[in-house]
Amino acid sequence: MNNDLAIDIHDVAKNYRSGLFSKGVFALRGVSLQVGRGEVFGLLGPNGAGKSTLVKIIMTVIRPSAARGTVLGKPVGSKSALNKVGYLPEHHRFPRYLTGGQVLDLFGGLAGVDKPTRKKRTPELLELVGMKDWANKPVSTYSKGMMQRVGIAQALIGEPDLLLLDEPTDGVDPVGRREIRDIVLHLKSQGKTVFLNSHLLSELELVCDRAAIMVGGVVARQGTLEQMALGRGHYEIQVSPEHAAQARSLLNLEQSNSPDSLIIPTLEAEQVQPMIDQLRKAQITIRKVQLVRPTLEDLFHEAVQEQYGQTGRAVGAKN
């Protein structure tokens, strides 16, 4: 057992058996996943990849066909571990007649939080998620972004060490997504472990320390963006358009897609420095020098295409 891991699961499988299919339908096919304590971890994949099924197994909402491993150092499904886990389900619903404050009080009570603690933490959490001014207004008046923020607050009412957020920015406008992103980063600064399940790759790339790409019920790739990129990338030097041809000839480089960009096929900054010196000596204006790596979106599409070709869909898989 590794105490540095908040989640350490192996060989998780889920087979939905049906009379129509003698062998059943596999949503998960032996998933192994490690999430470090105090990090923001992103789980991404196309619809039908098995992301929500995995989250529900961790939360014991559904029973796995097979699983081994630990959550917060306890066996998967342990009640003592679940008491320290906050959960925001996908497509959650609150009674529309309750106010935001009453939602937190209700769910805090269901989680076993005593009344004095609920009374103290409710206004603190509503302020944290930017809903203090709406504490006494009914849920029926909330936008989707407000609902998500109150959902995060209810997941925090029990002061969890691990937070599982299933599609927390789904259907939220850009301003709301930024606010939720700021909340996640604040929670990380407090030492919380945040597990994000999302299909919004740009959101994950902005906040996650590490990520896993799930395709067809298996984890295709896992690690930091740099680790998943497997050492791929290049440097790009942007020069003034009128000097591009001269610069390319001087450095013996081929034409790139961008007419004023020079592509240097290396990840080593030391190899780029002499080229910059040559351009300066030739009085060629350098506008920008940057290291270009595959984005999370690039890696995601590669993983999907490796598994399914262009469609990215798993036949019969569940989300």
C-alpha positions in Angstrom: 0.0 0.0 0.0 1.3 3.4 -1.0 0.3 6.1 1.5 1.2 8.8 -1.1 -1.7 7.8 -3.2 -5.3 8.9 -2.7 -6.5 6.4 -5.3 -4.6 3.2 -6.2 -6.9 0.8 -8.1 -6.1 -2.1 -10.3 -7.9 -4.5 -12.7 -11.3 -2.8 -12.3 -13.8 -4.5 -14.6 -17.6 -4.1 -15.1 -19.7 -6.4 -17.2 -23.3 -5.5 -17.7 -24.9 -8.8 -18.4 -28.0 -9.0 -20.6 -30.2 -11.6 -22.1 -29.5 -10.1 -25.5 -25.8 -10.6 -25.2 -24.6 -14.0 -23.8 -21.2 -12.5 -22.9 -22.6 -9.2 -21.6 -21.3 -5.7 -22.4 -18.0 -4.6 -20.9 -18.0 -1.0 -19.7 -14.6 -1.4 -18.0 -11.9 -3.9 -19.1 -9.2 -4.0 -16.3 -8.6 -0.3 -15.4 -5.6 0.6 -13.3 -5.3 4.1 -12.0 -3.1 6.0 -9.5 -3.9 9.5 -8.1 -1.4 11.2 -5.8 -2.5 12.9 -2.6 -2.8 16.7 -3.0 -2.9 16.7 -6.8 -5.6 17.6 -9.4 -6.1 14.6 -11.6 -8.2 14.5 -14.7 -10.0 11.5 -16.3 -11.0 12.1 -19.9 -12.4 10.1 -22.7 -15.2 10.0 -25.3 -18.8 9.3 -24.5 -19.1 5.6 -23.7 -15.5 5.3 -22.5 -16.5 4.2 -19.0 -15.5 7.3 -17.0 -18.7 7.7 -15.0 -18.9 3.9 -14.4 -15.4 4.0 -12.8 -16.4 7.0 -10.6 -19.5 5.2 -9.5 -17.6 2.1 -8.6 -15.2 4.2 -6.5 -18.2 5.7 -4.7 -19.9 2.2 -4.4 -22.9 3.4 -6.4 -22.5 0.4 -8.6 -20.8 -2.9 -7.9 -17.8 -3.9 -10.0 -17.4 -7.3 -11.7 -13.8 -7.2 -10.4 -11.6 -4.7 -8.5 -8.7 -4.4 -6.2 -6.9 -1.5 -4.7 -7.4 1.3 -2.2 -9.0 4.7 -1.8 -7.4 7.0 0.9 -5.4 3.9 2.0 -8.5 1.8 2.6 -9.9 -1.0 0.4 -12.2 0.1 -2.3 -15.7 0.4 -0.8 -14.5 0.9 2.8 -17.0 3.1 4.7 -14.3 4.8 6.7 -12.7 5.9 3.4 -15.9 7.1 1.9 -16.5 9.3 4.9 -13.6 11.4 3.7 -14.7 11.6 0.1 -16.8 14.4 -1.3 -18.8 13.6 -4.4 -20.5 15.7 -7.1 -22.4 13.3 -9.5 -23.1 14.1 -13.1 -26.6 15.5 -13.7 -27.2 16.0 -10.0 -30.5 17.3 -8.8 -31.5 19.3 -5.7 -35.1 19.8 -4.5 -36.1 23.0 -6.3 -37.9 24.5 -3.3 -34.9 24.4 -1.0 -32.5 27.4 -0.8 -28.8 27.0 -1.3 -28.2 27.1 2.4 -30.8 24.4 3.0 -29.2 22.2 0.4 -25.9 22.2 2.3 -27.7 21.7 5.6 -29.6 18.7 4.2 -26.7 17.0 2.5 -24.5 17.7 5.5 -27.0 16.0 7.7 -27.1 13.0 5.3 -23.3 12.8 5.5 -23.4 12.7 9.3 -22.1 16.2 9.9 -23.4 17.5 13.2 -25.7 20.6 13.3 -23.3 23.1 14.8 -20.6 22.2 12.2 -23.2 22.5 9.4 -24.3 25.9 10.7 -20.7 27.1 10.7 -19.5 25.6 7.4 -22.6 26.4 5.2 -21.9 30.2 4.9 -18.2 29.6 4.6 -18.6 27.2 1.7 -21.2 29.3 -0.1 -18.8 32.2 0.1 -16.0 30.0 -1.2 -18.1 29.0 -4.3 -19.4 32.6 -4.8 -23.0 31.8 -3.8 -23.1 33.8 -0.5 -25.6 36.3 -1.8 -27.9 33.5 -3.0 -27.9 31.5 0.2 -31.5 32.2 1.0 -32.9 32.0 -2.6 -34.5 28.8 -3.9 -32.7 26.5 -6.2 -35.4 27.0 -8.8 -34.0 30.5 -9.4 -30.4 29.2 -10.0 -28.6 29.0 -13.4 -26.7 25.8 -14.4 -23.4 27.4 -13.2 -24.9 28.3 -9.8 -26.2 24.7 -9.5 -22.7 23.3 -10.1 -21.1 25.7 -7.6 -23.6 24.7 -4.9 -23.0 21.1 -5.9 -19.3 21.6 -5.2 -20.1 23.2 -1.9 -22.3 20.2 -0.8 -19.4 17.9 -1.8 -17.2 19.8 0.6 -19.6 20.0 3.6 -18.0 16.9 5.3 -14.4 18.4 5.0 -13.3 15.6 2.6 -9.7 14.7 1.8 -10.6 13.6 -1.7 -13.1 15.3 -4.0 -14.7 13.5 -7.0 -16.3 15.9 -9.4 -18.1 14.2 -12.3 -18.4 16.6 -15.2 -18.4 19.7 -13.0 -18.4 22.2 -15.9 -20.9 20.4 -18.2 -23.3 23.0 -19.6 -21.7 25.9 -17.8 -20.8 29.1 -19.7 -17.2 30.3 -20.1 -17.4 32.6 -17.1 -18.8 29.9 -14.9 -16.1 27.4 -16.0 -13.4 29.8 -15.1 -15.0 30.3 -11.6 -15.2 26.6 -11.1 -11.6 26.2 -12.3 -10.5 28.8 -9.7 -12.3 26.9 -7.0 -10.5 23.7 -7.9 -7.1 25.4 -7.8 -8.0 26.9 -4.4 -8.9 23.4 -3.1 -5.6 22.1 -4.3 -3.8 24.9 -2.4 -5.5 23.7 0.7 -4.0 20.2 0.2 -7.2 18.6 -1.1 -7.0 15.8 -3.8 -9.4 16.6 -6.7 -10.4 14.0 -9.2 -12.1 15.5 -12.3 -14.1 13.5 -14.7 -14.6 15.6 -17.8 -14.7 15.6 -21.6 -13.7 19.3 -21.8 -10.0 18.9 -22.6 -9.1 22.5 -22.4 -10.4 22.8 -18.9 -8.4 19.8 -17.7 -5.2 21.0 -19.3 -5.5 24.2 -17.4 -5.8 22.7 -13.9 -4.6 19.1 -13.8 -1.2 18.0 -12.6 -1.7 14.6 -14.2 -4.4 12.9 -16.3 -5.5 9.6 -17.7 -7.1 9.0 -21.1 -9.8 6.3 -21.1 -10.9 4.7 -24.3 -13.3 1.7 -24.6 -13.1 0.8 -20.9 -9.3 0.8 -20.6 -6.8 3.5 -19.7 -4.9 4.2 -22.9 -2.4 6.7 -21.4 -1.7 8.1 -17.9 0.7 10.6 -16.5 1.8 14.2 -16.8 1.3 15.9 -20.2 5.1 15.6 -20.7 5.1 11.9 -19.9 2.2 11.1 -22.2 3.8 13.1 -25.0 6.7 10.6 -24.9 9.4 13.1 -25.6 7.7 14.5 -28.7 7.8 18.2 -29.6 9.9 20.9 -31.2 11.0 24.4 -31.0 9.4 27.1 -33.2 11.1 30.4 -34.0 8.9 33.0 -35.5 10.6 35.7 -37.7 9.3 38.6 -39.7 7.7 37.4 -42.9 10.1 39.3 -45.2 13.0 37.4 -43.6 11.5 34.0 -43.5 13.0 32.6 -46.7 16.5 34.0 -45.8 16.3 32.5 -42.3 15.1 29.1 -43.6 18.0 29.0 -46.0 20.5 30.2 -43.4 19.5 27.4 -41.0 18.9 24.8 -43.7 15.3 24.2 -42.7 12.4 23.0 -44.7 9.2 25.0 -45.4 6.7 24.8 -42.5 2.9 25.2 -42.6 3.3 28.7 -41.3 5.3 30.9 -43.7 7.0 32.9 -41.0 7.8 30.0 -38.6 11.0 28.0 -38.4 10.5 24.5 -37.0 13.5 23.1 -35.1 13.1 19.4 -34.5 14.5 19.2 -31.0 13.4 19.5 -27.4 16.9 20.7 -26.3 17.2 24.4 -25.7 21.0 24.2 -26.0 20.6 23.2 -29.7 18.4 26.2 -30.5 20.7 28.9 -29.0 23.4 28.8 -31.8 20.6 29.1 -34.4 19.2 32.2 -32.6 22.8 33.6 -32.6 23.0 33.0 -36.4 19.7 34.8 -37.0 20.7 37.8 -34.9 24.1 38.0 -36.7 22.2 38.1 -40.0 20.0 40.9 -38.5 16.9 38.9 -38.9 14.1 40.0 -36.6 13.0 37.3 -34.2 9.4 37.7 -33.0 8.9 34.7 -30.8 10.7 31.5 -29.6 8.6 28.8 -28.1 8.6 25.1 -27.2 5.7 23.3 -28.8 4.5 20.0 -27.4 1.4 17.9 -28.2 -1.6 19.3 -26.4 -3.9 17.1 -24.3 -6.4 17.3 -27.2 -3.7 16.0 -29.6 -3.0 13.1 -27.2 -6.7 12.4 -26.7 -7.4 12.1 -30.4 -4.4 9.9 -31.0 -5.5 7.5 -28.2 -9.1 7.4 -29.6 -7.9 6.8 -33.2 -5.5 4.1 -32.1 -8.4 2.2 -30.5 -11.3 2.9 -32.8 -10.1 4.7 -35.9 -11.9 7.9 -36.8 -15.2 7.3 -34.9 -13.9 7.2 -31.3 -17.0 5.2 -30.3 -17.1 1.9 -28.4 -19.9 -0.4 -29.4 -22.2 -1.1 -26.5 -20.0 0.7 -23.9 -21.6 2.7 -21.1 -20.5 6.2 -19.9 
